[in-house]
Amino acid sequence: MFSFSGELPSSKSLVNRALTIKSYNPEVKVAFSTDSMDVQVLQKALSDFERGQTEFDCVDAGTSFRFLVLRLSRQPGRWIVKGSRRLLSRPHEALVQTLNAFGVDVEASAAQWVIYSKGWQPRPSVSVSAEQSSQFASSVLLNSWTLPFDLELQLSEKQVSMGYLQMTLELMKQFGFQYTQTEKGYRIPAKQTPKATNYASEQDVSSCFALVACALQAGEVCLQNFPFSSLQPDIVFLEILKKMGAGVEREQEQLWARATPRLGPVNLSLLNTPDLFPVLAVLCARAEGESQLSDLLHLSVKESDRLQNTIHLLERLGRKTTLTGTTLLIEGTSAPFEGHGLFDPDQDHRMAMAAQVANLYGAKFEILNPEVVEKSYPQFWQHLAGTVSC
């Protein structure tokens, strides 16, 4: 059993968005408490950009890469953005198409991107794909401050993770951003500057879910000052766990989670909350009955192929799964997990967390490269300190 009480690090999603906004007005103040790799990468890059540097390294930080590339393209010049082979091999066609739509040229290789920009060029409208991720559209919105022309942004018909795009808009509105929603997207007036606002980021809800899931297996967690009215889409985990009969409850501004012997199955779409999938799938695997998780196609283009990696993890735990199209059926049971031996998270922080959730319910995995959690939740292992088998 383990016990944790306190606050978790700030949301990397919100902090990275706020830092991008701040780059358009240095009087904006952003307060946060996180040393996640994603935030460190973008914070350093934006600071170097302000000092006049032209070469940057995003390592494995996908969100930081997308936000930074669009930020650099706003300024005329030649920019070099490096990254790991894994990062640069991820699908970026929509990002290149967006840059090209603004008159920005890109030379992409396995080692770096070279960006040639004269600044964004006026266009009657610009179309952005949201089929694999909403981050491309968020990147455009976050970098539409101070534009000398009105912008008509149109989104593709197929869309995923739109809760994160709505989060982007709601955050920008806190800085005075104005826009009009249209039939196909958004109309953004020219010459908007972020208000000199003091912004303090809330806790990372995705990280909260991972720790709560651990508690449901074998522990107790009290998350203080929990953001119950969060902008983050993953806040839906509270509703999901309630449906599963999990031992989670609110006490004033605290969220309590306690070990729960029996969970029930769920039937739901993860179209807007893909980051929940690996850990949630493990919880479903110990729920009594068949769970159905749908709209999973875009999981194959995350930090790893999370869909196949999670299926492999569940099979090692002794659970039967059936993948039909973009829907995964998980036959769960409350019997302890059977998995053991080495587990490779495939450079994916959420796969490492999912394996540890399994470890707390009978599995005995030795997780390789446990430091991958530094991407989002560096204190994960520390907060689980004192865990014993039960």
Beta strands, then each sheet from edge to edge (+ up, - down):
strand 1: 2-6
strand 2: 29-31
strand 3: 55-57
strand 4: 77-82
strand 5: 105-108
strand 6: 112-117
strand 7: 126-130
strand 8: 151-159
strand 9: 180-181
strand 10: 185-188
strand 11: 198-200
strand 12: 219-223
strand 13: 247-251
strand 14: 254-258
strand 15: 267-269
strand 16: 289-294
strand 17: 320-324
strand 18: 327-332
strand 19: 340-343
strand 20: 364-367
sheet 1: 1+ 12+ 14- 13+
sheet 2: 2+ 11+
sheet 3: 3+ 4+ 6- 5+
sheet 4: 7+ 8+ 10- 9+
sheet 5: 15+ 16+ 18- 17+
sheet 6: 19+ 20+
end
